[in-house]
Amino acid sequence: MDENNTRPPRKEENPVREWISDNLRYLILIGVIVLIALVVFFIIRNYRRKNKPADPETTVESVSSSSEAASASSEEPEPYAGLVDNPESYTEVIERYFDALNNADADAAALLTEEMTDTDRSDISAGVYNRSYGNITVYGYDRTEDDCAAVLVQYTYRLPAADVDIPGLTEYCMKNTDAGWKIASEETQRMHKDLLDEVLASQEGKALVESVRSAYEKVMRENPNLADFLP
């Protein structure tokens, strides 16, 4: 009290500040939990990006970038000694799969794969890979691994807006299942990525990549407007 025996007025607390003070430890705990969740989210997202397999159809540009280019040649190198031209066990599956892509038939494509993701099913049904494929040649690598084999598929395709045969090359891992050979699932392809890398790094694989790349570049030079229609 002061000299006049009067009690000084009580200082009123800020209700917001008082609530924060009472709940500070809970707010800190919530903040820590949110921070941990964000860290885990970005770790998982980066892992999925790094380990995402190639799309069902890959142009020669992406294939050639994953393999050291062989010496340039004006003639197609033949033969590819380590590759088996059109092996019957794989060729029928690949040809039927490309036919399913042409027809946007996801159900037919699913029967030819070990396991199809919902994303691939949706893209095939939407006609994302409907590119009028033709001139399909399958090369099987001469080494298998745990009932899996690597194949390189050479083909041409046409876009709706351009009446030109565009050379392409893609690689698949094939899985020998109870129902016969099928295109391996994304998980199986990740497990046997070394086998796919090996076929691309082989002398025969390099020669095939270089041959298709040269043909692709020739088509692009002769059709300068074609790049406008490519995805």
NORGI-V216979 format. One record per backbone hydrogen bond with DSSP energy under -1.0 kcal/mol. CO is the residue of the C=O (numbers start at 1). NH is the residue of the N-H. E is the energy in kcal/mol with one decimal. If there is no record, write none. Layout:
co/nh/e
CO/NH/E
CO/NH/E
This chain:
co/nh/e
2/5/-2.3
6/2/-1.9
14/18/-2.6
15/19/-2.2
16/20/-2.5
17/21/-2.3
18/22/-2.1
19/23/-1.8
23/27/-2.1
24/28/-2.4
25/29/-1.8
26/30/-2.5
27/31/-2.3
28/32/-2.2
29/33/-2.2
30/34/-2.5
31/35/-2.3
32/36/-2.4
33/37/-2.4
34/38/-2.2
35/39/-2.2
36/40/-2.5
37/41/-2.3
38/42/-2.3
39/43/-2.0
40/44/-2.4
41/45/-2.4
42/46/-2.4
43/47/-2.0
44/48/-2.4
45/49/-2.1
46/50/-2.1
47/51/-1.8
59/63/-1.5
60/64/-2.6
61/65/-1.2
79/81/-1.1
80/83/-1.8
82/142/-1.4
84/140/-2.5
87/90/-1.2
87/91/-2.8
88/92/-1.1
90/94/-2.4
91/95/-2.9
92/96/-2.2
93/97/-2.2
94/98/-2.6
95/99/-1.9
96/100/-2.0
97/101/-2.0
98/102/-2.4
99/103/-1.7
100/105/-2.7
101/104/-1.2
105/109/-2.0
106/110/-2.5
107/111/-1.3
109/112/-1.1
110/113/-1.3
112/183/-2.7
117/121/-2.3
118/122/-2.4
119/123/-2.6
120/124/-2.7
121/125/-2.3
122/126/-1.7
123/128/-2.4
124/127/-1.5
127/130/-1.3
129/131/-1.3
131/158/-2.6
134/156/-2.6
137/154/-2.9
138/86/-3.8
139/152/-2.7
140/84/-3.2
147/176/-2.9
148/145/-2.7
149/174/-3.8
150/141/-2.7
151/172/-2.3
152/139/-3.0
153/170/-1.9
154/137/-3.0
155/168/-2.8
156/134/-2.4
157/166/-2.7
159/162/-1.6
162/164/-1.7
166/157/-1.7
168/155/-2.2
170/153/-3.2
172/151/-2.5
173/184/-3.1
174/149/-2.2
175/182/-2.3
177/180/-1.9
180/177/-2.2
182/175/-3.4
183/114/-3.2
185/189/-2.5
186/190/-2.1
187/191/-2.2
188/192/-1.6
190/193/-1.3
192/196/-1.5
193/197/-2.8
194/198/-1.9
195/199/-1.8
196/200/-1.7
197/201/-1.9
198/202/-1.0
202/206/-2.8
203/207/-2.0
204/208/-2.2
205/209/-2.6
206/210/-2.7
207/211/-2.2
208/212/-2.4
209/213/-2.7
210/214/-2.4
211/215/-1.9
212/216/-2.7
213/217/-2.6
214/218/-2.0
215/219/-2.1
216/220/-2.2
217/221/-2.3
218/222/-2.2
219/223/-1.2
223/226/-2.2
225/228/-1.2
226/229/-1.8
